């Protein structure tokens, strides 16, 4: 039983201002895995005050000092990576051997390593004519993170914030909070100065709102649903702070005529089922030529049948449970809605997999003959549910792909690389995968439309944690007075 009922504030583990314990449920067993405390505004005030004090000195540290700090964090994280994988599996149900160890835990480490590489060469100052352009740390940052890729989403905010010289207050998801505490232990052991990193557990309406609306928080970075992101943006508006939002998605996966069908469909199904479908960039709408629909259905059903659902501790398990009962009920309701609206069930369907009476497990589900006005094609399900939509022309496929309020990711599989790229260039999304290409943590991550504001990862992630200052006449040889405008 894990006890994480203290918060990490000003370099120490401290008791909450008010005792409000919360059970953390293991979604595979429905048993209590540990306890945290739900914080309040007083806890946020204390954490923000510590971050504000620490900013005065940490913001002036040199590039070399921050590089050395990141090196220490990376070294400790590598040693604790097994612990990170284990807590992630316990808190949100990721299969240990196939998801938590090879993907979930290392993704957090990867962001620290990338941030270290970007920091080594990042251009914080440059001259533009007689004006010096300076990028400075934005200040105290509020970081609010989700439960689906907990280490990844925490690290892709914490790592660039530290690299840029910011201080911060983190609220990890109360559904999957253990990984945030393990990271706090890693940062403490690595020697992050007191007050630079602070952690307060709690729910969104209380701690999340207190962080987003706090007058001494200069910037808030949020990852989660679009609905919650709108609330964060509104809470931040009164203090006119910088806001970065990484929100929902309903990503299209266009399979073009002439593409290698078994490879393209199989890849789309497996990526969709990865992490139990709980990824904002999951390719949840597979668009296929209408005349190939029967073949696509057969391939998709056969691939779905190979996905082994079960105990996350088993080395053979491909797919674990939904992360919480609330999420399980939401997904089940949307599967039932798909059946009600007339979509064809190709694989799976409502209810738990056969033989599973306990745990928040969902059957890998594939719908076909879906139209883009159906609920399952419009809403982000966030579960292992794939919708297959037929199209008649390439132009129609692009139109359907863009007919969504979201614009996070898109996938295109074509007969040639050039063909797939041409189609991909027409999709309104922040990330496009060509012919099965994987994510690149050195690139950017973020979306168009209601999928968010700003970008994370790599050098683009640094920009969110920096302010830009122009120092006019910084060149001592510059002429004084008003510069002439170009003719």
C-alpha positions in Angstrom: 0.0 0.0 0.0 1.6 3.3 -1.1 1.3 6.3 1.1 1.8 9.6 -0.7 -0.3 11.8 1.5 2.3 14.6 1.8 3.0 17.3 -0.7 6.5 18.3 -2.0 6.9 22.0 -1.2 10.1 24.1 -0.9 12.3 21.1 -1.0 10.6 19.0 1.7 7.6 16.6 2.1 5.0 18.5 4.1 1.6 17.7 5.5 -1.4 19.3 3.7 -3.1 22.3 5.3 -6.2 20.1 5.8 -6.5 16.4 5.9 -8.5 15.1 2.9 -7.3 11.6 2.1 -8.2 9.9 -1.2 -7.9 6.3 -2.2 -6.1 5.6 -5.4 -7.6 2.6 -7.2 -5.7 0.0 -9.1 -8.0 -0.3 -12.2 -7.0 -3.9 -12.9 -8.2 -5.2 -9.5 -10.5 -2.4 -8.3 -8.6 -2.6 -5.0 -7.0 0.3 -3.2 -3.4 0.7 -4.3 -2.5 3.6 -2.1 -3.5 7.0 -0.7 -2.9 10.7 -1.5 -4.2 13.9 0.0 -6.5 16.3 -1.8 -5.0 19.8 -1.4 -6.7 23.1 -1.3 -6.1 26.8 -2.1 -3.9 27.2 1.1 -1.5 24.4 -0.2 -1.3 26.1 -3.6 -0.6 29.4 -2.0 2.3 27.9 0.0 3.7 26.1 -3.1 3.4 29.2 -5.3 5.1 31.4 -2.6 8.0 28.9 -2.5 8.3 28.9 -6.3 8.2 32.7 -6.4 11.1 32.9 -3.8 13.1 30.4 -5.7 12.6 32.1 -9.1 14.7 35.1 -8.0 17.8 32.9 -7.9 17.1 30.0 -10.2 16.2 32.3 -13.1 19.7 33.7 -13.0 21.5 30.3 -13.1 23.9 29.7 -16.0 23.3 27.4 -18.9 26.2 25.2 -17.5 24.5 25.0 -14.1 21.2 23.9 -15.6 22.9 21.4 -17.9 24.6 19.8 -14.8 21.3 19.7 -13.1 19.6 17.9 -16.0 22.5 15.5 -16.1 22.0 14.6 -12.5 18.2 14.2 -13.0 18.8 11.9 -16.0 21.2 9.7 -14.0 18.8 9.3 -11.1 15.8 8.7 -13.4 17.7 5.9 -15.2 18.3 4.2 -11.8 14.6 4.6 -10.8 13.1 3.8 -14.2 11.9 0.4 -12.9 10.1 2.1 -10.0 8.5 4.5 -12.4 7.2 1.7 -14.6 5.8 -0.2 -11.7 3.8 2.7 -10.2 2.4 3.7 -13.6 1.1 0.1 -14.0 -0.5 0.2 -10.6 -2.1 3.6 -11.0 -3.4 3.5 -14.5 -3.2 -0.2 -15.6 -0.5 -0.1 -18.3 0.9 -3.7 -18.9 4.3 -3.8 -17.3 6.3 -5.6 -19.9 4.7 -4.2 -23.1 3.7 -0.7 -22.2 5.0 0.6 -18.8 8.6 -0.6 -19.1 9.3 0.0 -22.8 7.1 3.1 -23.4 5.5 4.8 -20.5 8.5 5.2 -18.1 11.2 5.8 -20.7 9.1 8.5 -22.4 9.6 10.7 -19.3 13.3 10.1 -19.3 13.4 10.9 -23.0 12.1 14.4 -22.5 14.8 15.2 -19.9 17.4 13.9 -22.4 16.0 15.9 -25.3 15.7 19.1 -23.1 19.4 18.6 -22.1 20.3 18.5 -25.8 18.2 21.5 -26.7 19.6 23.5 -23.8 23.2 22.9 -24.8 22.7 24.9 -28.0 19.6 27.0 -27.5 19.9 30.6 -28.6 18.7 32.7 -25.6 20.3 35.9 -27.0 21.0 37.2 -30.4 21.5 40.5 -32.1 19.1 41.8 -34.8 20.7 44.9 -36.2 21.3 47.2 -33.2 18.7 45.4 -31.0 19.4 42.5 -28.7 16.6 39.8 -28.7 16.6 38.1 -25.3 14.6 35.0 -24.3 14.1 35.0 -20.5 12.3 32.5 -18.2 8.6 33.2 -18.0 8.4 32.9 -14.2 6.4 30.6 -11.9 4.6 27.9 -14.0 1.6 26.0 -13.0 1.6 22.5 -14.6 -1.6 20.4 -14.7 -1.2 16.9 -16.1 -3.4 13.9 -17.0 -3.5 10.2 -16.2 -3.1 8.5 -19.5 0.7 9.0 -20.1 1.6 10.4 -16.7 5.4 10.4 -16.8 5.5 11.6 -20.4 3.1 14.5 -19.8 4.8 15.6 -16.6 8.3 15.4 -18.0 7.5 17.2 -21.2 6.6 20.2 -19.1 9.0 19.9 -16.1 12.1 19.3 -18.3 11.9 22.4 -20.5 10.7 24.6 -17.6 13.8 23.6 -15.6 16.0 24.1 -18.7 14.7 27.6 -19.2 15.2 28.7 -15.6 11.5 28.6 -14.5 10.1 27.4 -11.2 6.9 25.5 -11.0 4.0 23.9 -9.1 2.7 20.6 -10.5 -0.7 19.1 -10.0 -0.6 15.5 -11.3 -3.8 13.7 -12.0 -5.5 12.4 -8.8 -6.4 9.2 -10.7 -2.7 8.5 -11.5 -0.6 10.5 -8.9 2.1 8.0 -7.9 4.3 8.7 -10.9 4.4 12.4 -10.0 5.6 11.5 -6.5 8.3 9.3 -7.9 9.5 12.1 -10.1 9.5 14.4 -7.2 11.8 11.9 -5.4 14.1 11.8 -8.4 14.3 15.6 -8.6 15.0 15.9 -4.9 17.8 13.3 -5.1 19.2 15.1 -8.1 19.5 18.3 -6.1 16.9 20.5 -7.6 17.0 23.6 -5.4 14.2 24.1 -2.8 11.2 25.8 -4.2 12.1 25.2 -7.9 9.8 22.2 -8.2 6.7 21.8 -6.0 3.9 19.2 -6.1 0.4 19.6 -4.7 -2.2 16.8 -5.3 -5.8 17.6 -5.8 -8.7 17.7 -8.2 -9.2 20.1 -11.0 -12.0 22.2 -9.7 -10.1 22.9 -6.5 -6.3 22.7 -6.9 -6.3 23.0 -10.7 -8.5 26.1 -10.6 -6.3 27.6 -7.8 -3.2 27.2 -9.9 -4.7 28.6 -13.1 -6.2 31.6 -11.4 -3.4 32.4 -9.0 -2.1 35.9 -9.4 1.6 34.9 -8.7 1.5 32.1 -11.4 2.9 33.6 -14.6 2.2 30.7 -17.0 0.0 27.6 -16.9 0.5 24.5 -19.0 -2.4 22.1 -19.1 -2.9 18.7 -20.8 -6.3 17.1 -20.7 -9.7 17.2 -22.2 -10.9 20.1 -24.3 -13.7 20.8 -21.9 -11.3 21.0 -18.9 -8.9 23.1 -21.0 -11.6 25.7 -21.7 -12.1 26.0 -17.9 -8.4 26.4 -17.3 -8.2 29.1 -20.0 -11.1 31.0 -18.4 -9.6 30.7 -14.9 -6.3 32.1 -16.2 -7.9 35.0 -18.1 -8.5 37.3 -15.2 -4.7 37.5 -14.5 -3.8 37.6 -18.2 -1.2 34.8 -17.8 0.4 32.8 -20.6 -1.5 29.6 -21.3 -0.4 26.4 -23.1 -3.1 23.8 -23.8 -2.7 20.3 -25.2 -6.2 19.0 -25.5 -8.3 16.4 -27.2 -8.3 14.7 -30.6 -10.3 12.6 -33.1 -7.5 11.8 -35.4 -8.2 10.6 -39.0 -6.2 7.7 -40.5 -6.6 7.9 -44.3 -5.7 4.7 -46.1 -5.3 5.6 -49.8 -6.1 3.3 -52.7 -3.0 1.3 -53.6 -1.6 1.3 -50.1 -0.4 -2.1 -48.8 -3.7 -3.0 -47.2 -2.8 -5.6 -44.6 0.1 -3.5 -43.4 -1.8 -0.2 -43.3 -4.9 -1.6 -41.6 -3.0 -3.8 -39.2 -0.8 -0.8 -38.1 -3.9 1.4 -37.7 -5.7 -1.2 -35.5 -2.6 -1.8 -33.2 -1.8 1.9 -32.8 -5.4 2.5 -31.9 -5.5 -0.2 -29.2 -2.1 0.8 -27.8 -2.4 2.1 -24.2 -6.0 0.8 -24.2 -6.9 3.6 -26.7 -6.1 6.2 -24.0 -4.0 8.5 -26.2 -5.1 11.9 -27.4 -3.5 11.3 -30.8 -4.9 7.8 -31.3 -6.0 7.2 -35.0 -9.6 6.6 -34.0 -11.2 7.3 -37.5 -9.9 5.0 -40.2 -11.0 6.2 -43.6 -10.8 3.6 -46.4 -11.9 3.3 -50.1 -15.5 2.1 -50.1 -14.8 -0.7 -52.5 -12.2 -2.1 -50.1 -14.5 -2.0 -47.1 -15.1 -5.8 -46.8 -11.4 -6.5 -47.0 -10.6 -3.9 -44.4 -13.2 -5.2 -42.1 -11.8 -8.7 -42.3 -8.2 -7.6 -41.7 -9.2 -5.3 -38.8 -11.2 -8.0 -37.1 -8.4 -10.5 -37.4 -5.8 -8.1 -36.0 -8.1 -7.1 -33.1 -8.5 -10.8 -32.2 -4.7 -11.0 -31.6 -4.8 -8.3 -28.9 -4.5 -10.0 -25.6 -6.4 -8.2 -22.9 -5.6 -9.1 -19.3 -3.6 -8.6 -16.1 -1.0 -5.8 -16.5 1.4 -7.9 -14.5 1.4 -10.7 -17.0 4.2 -10.5 -19.6 1.8 -11.7 -22.3 -0.7 -8.9 -21.9 -1.0 -6.4 -24.7 -3.8 -4.3 -23.3 -4.8 -3.5 -19.8 -7.9 -1.9 -18.3 -9.3 1.6 -18.6 -7.6 3.9 -16.0 -10.7 4.4 -13.9 -14.3 3.3 -13.4 -15.5 6.7 -14.6 -13.6 6.3 -17.9 -14.8 2.7 -18.3 -18.4 3.8 -17.9 -17.9 6.6 -20.4 -16.4 4.2 -23.0 -19.1 1.6 -22.5 -21.7 4.2 -23.0 -20.2 5.4 -26.3 -19.9 1.8 -27.5 -23.6 1.3 -26.8 -24.4 4.5 -28.5 -22.5 3.3 -31.6 -24.7 0.1 -31.7 -27.8 2.2 -31.2 -27.0 4.6 -34.1 -26.5 1.7 -36.5 -22.8 1.2 -36.8 -21.7 -2.3 -37.8 -19.8 -4.1 -35.0 -16.8 -5.8 -36.6 -15.1 -6.8 -33.4 -15.7 -6.4 -29.7 -18.8 -4.5 -28.5 -20.3 -3.6 -25.1 -19.2 -5.2 -21.8 -16.0 -6.7 -20.4 -14.0 -9.3 -22.3 -15.2 -12.9 -21.7 -14.2 -14.3 -18.4 -13.4 -11.0 -16.8 -15.8 -10.0 -14.0 -13.5 -7.6 -12.2 -11.4 -4.7 -13.4 -12.2 -1.9 -15.8 -11.5 -3.9 -18.9 -13.0 -3.1 -22.4 -13.2 -5.3 -25.4 -11.1 -4.1 -28.4 -14.0 -2.8 -30.4 -14.2 -2.0 -34.1 -17.2 -0.3 -35.8 -17.6 -0.2 -39.6 -20.0 1.7 -41.9 -19.6 4.7 -39.6 -20.7 8.1 -40.9 -19.0 11.2 -39.7 -22.1 12.5 -38.0 -22.4 9.6 -35.6 -21.6 10.2 -32.0 -18.7 7.7 -32.0 -17.2 9.6 -35.0 -17.5 13.0 -33.4 -16.6 12.5 -29.7 -13.2 11.6 -28.3 -13.9 8.1 -26.8 -10.5 7.6 -25.2 -10.8 3.9 -25.3 -10.0 0.9 -27.6 -12.7 1.8 -30.1 -11.9 2.2 -33.8 -14.4 3.7 -36.3 -14.0 2.7 -40.0 -15.5 5.2 -42.4 -15.8 4.5 -46.2 -15.0 7.2 -48.8 -15.5 7.4 -52.6 -12.9 9.9 -53.6 -9.6 11.3 -52.2 -11.2 14.7 -51.9 -14.0 13.3 -49.9 -11.5 11.5 -47.6 -9.7 14.9 -46.9 -13.1 16.6 -46.3 -14.1 13.9 -43.8 -10.7 14.0 -42.1 -11.0 17.8 -41.6 -14.7 17.7 -40.5 -13.9 17.7 -36.8 -13.5 20.4 -34.1 -10.1 18.8 -33.4 -6.8 19.0 -35.2 -4.2 17.2 -33.1 -2.9 14.3 -35.3 -3.5 12.7 -38.6 -2.2 9.5 -40.3 -1.9 8.8 -44.0 -0.9 5.5 -45.6 -0.3 5.6 -49.3 0.9 3.6 -52.3 4.0 6.0 -52.4 5.6 8.3 -49.9 5.0 11.3 -52.1 1.3 10.5 -52.5 0.8 10.2 -48.8 2.7 13.4 -48.2 0.5 15.3 -50.7 -2.6 14.2 -48.9 -1.1 14.8 -45.5 -0.4 18.4 -46.4 -4.1 19.0 -46.8 -5.0 17.8 -43.3 -5.5 20.5 -40.6 -3.6 18.9 -37.8 -0.5 19.7 -35.8 1.1 16.3 -36.4 0.9 14.1 -39.5 2.3 10.5 -39.6 3.3 9.3 -43.1 3.2 5.6 -43.9 3.4 4.4 -40.3 6.0 6.9 -39.1 6.4 7.1 -35.3 6.4 10.2 -33.1 9.7 12.2 -32.8 10.3 13.7 -29.4 12.7 16.2 -31.0 9.8 17.5 -33.2 6.8 19.4 -31.9 3.5 18.1 -30.4 0.3 20.1 -30.3 -2.8 20.7 -32.4 -4.9 23.0 -34.4 -8.5 24.2 -33.6 -9.9 22.8 -30.3 -6.9 20.5 -29.8 -5.0 23.2 -28.1 -2.8 26.3 -27.9 1.0 26.2 -28.2 3.4 23.3 -28.7 5.4 20.9 -26.5 8.5 18.8 -27.0 12.0 19.7 -28.2 12.9 23.3 -29.0 9.3 24.2 -29.5 8.5 23.2 -25.9 11.1 25.7 -24.7 9.3 28.6 -26.3 6.3 28.1 -24.1 8.4 28.7 -21.0 10.1 31.9 -22.3 9.3 35.6 -22.6 10.9 37.6 -25.4 12.6 40.9 -24.6 13.9 43.4 -27.1 16.8 45.6 -25.9 16.9 48.6 -28.2 20.3 50.2 -28.8 22.1 47.2 -27.2 24.9 47.7 -29.6 27.1 50.5 -28.0 28.0 51.7 -31.5 24.3 52.2 -32.5 23.2 55.7 -33.3 20.8 57.3 -30.8 17.4 58.7 -31.6 14.5 57.3 -33.5 15.6 54.8 -36.2 14.5 55.6 -39.7 11.8 53.4 -41.1 12.6 51.6 -44.3 11.5 53.4 -47.4 
